[in-house]
Amino acid sequence: MFTPKIPPPDTAPTPATSLVPPLTGLVHPPACTCHHTPAAPPAPVPVAPPSRPTVQLTPGSLVVAAAGGTAMVLIIGTVLVSMLLATAITAASVAICAVVLRSLLNNQKGN
């Protein structure tokens, strides 16, 4: 199902042959019929070196960044703790079910 569908070697086109015939004999007309000399290329424009933007941290932006980081840590921590708690509750309930089933099966053997 996931294997590639490659044609058998006898029907695959060889590299020397192509399914598309080559384009030969095509002549494009010139873009314009006027006879003029080409214009001189424009002078190169000097390029200024790229300047890296400077980040200016004000006391207010530092407080906002710290508050945002703290909020993210608290949210991610809450999610991870809740996932761990869900796993622990599930494990405990499976263990209780196993103990109950074991006691029921042991009671049936004794009767």
C-alpha positions, 0 to 999 in steps of 0.5 A, a space after each residue: 500500500 505504501 510502496 511506490 508505484 513504479 512502472 516495470 522496466 520494459 515500459 519505463 521511458 529511457 533517459 534518451 527518449 522523452 515523452 515530450 518532443 523537443 521544440 525546434 524551429 521556433 523563431 521569436 520576433 524581436 520585441 520592437 522593430 525600431 533601430 536604436 542603440 541600447 541605453 547605458 546601464 544605470 549607475 550602481 546605487 551605493 548600498 548602505 550596510 544593514 543596520 541591526 535594530 537596537 532593542 531598548 528596554 525600559 523599566 516598564 517593558 522589563 516588568 511586562 516581560 517578567 510578568 509574561 514569563 512568570 505567567 507562562 511558567 505558571 500556566 505550563 506548570 499547572 498543565 503539567 501538574 494536572 497531567 501528572 495528577 490525572 495519571 496518578 489517579 488513573 493508576 490508583 483506580 486501576 490498582 484498586 480495580 485489580 485488587 477487587 477483581 483478585 478478591 472476587 476471583 479468589 472467593 469464587 475458587 473457594 466456593 
